[in-house]
Amino acid sequence: MADLKNAKKRRMAPLATPNPLGADATRDLTAELNALLADTFALYLKTKNFHWHMSGPYFRDYHLLLDDQADQIYATIDPIAERVRKIGGTTLRSTGHITRLQRLSDNDADFVTPADMLAELREDNQRLAAYMRETHSACDEYGDVATASLLENWIDEAERRTWFLFESSRQV
């Protein structure tokens, strides 16, 4: 019985990681990063969706491009969530939580042309980079140079994905 009481007590313990940023920064940056995390999950899944459903004469090239991009997007998920925890916040807990916070739209269409896939992903990567810049501004406001530094690299990666998607879809 004592073990059950101790277990319940431990479940109620706060996850307040100490940090020098302050309560306002923790609250605001956690909200920014969790929305960014939700968007990153949404973009990852959409990129894999299009990767799985690619067709047409450039199938192999597009299929491999989207697989590489999905891997890059996925690689940012854990660092974003861990950054939330490092600054004292808590992060996403479910797919429902992702759905409530994501700003990028899903695509559940039965068929999407390769050109439309590339265009949609290009626009989504541009939006993600813009959201990252907004988060970077919030980091600047609170002096969170560690998160800002990570964001700078992720912005560059999103811009590179945008560039590749643009160039791959050009009709020259």
Buried (B, 14 or more C-beta within 10 A) or exposed (E): EEEEEEEEEEEEEEEEEEBEBEEEBBBBBBBBBBBBBBBBBBBBBBBBBBBEBBEEEBEEEBBEBBBBBBEBBBEBBEBBBEBBBBBBBBBBEEEEBBEEBBBBEEBEEEEBEBBBBBBBBBBBBBBBBEBBEEBBEBBEEBEBEBBBEBBBEBBEBBBBBBEBBBEBBEEE
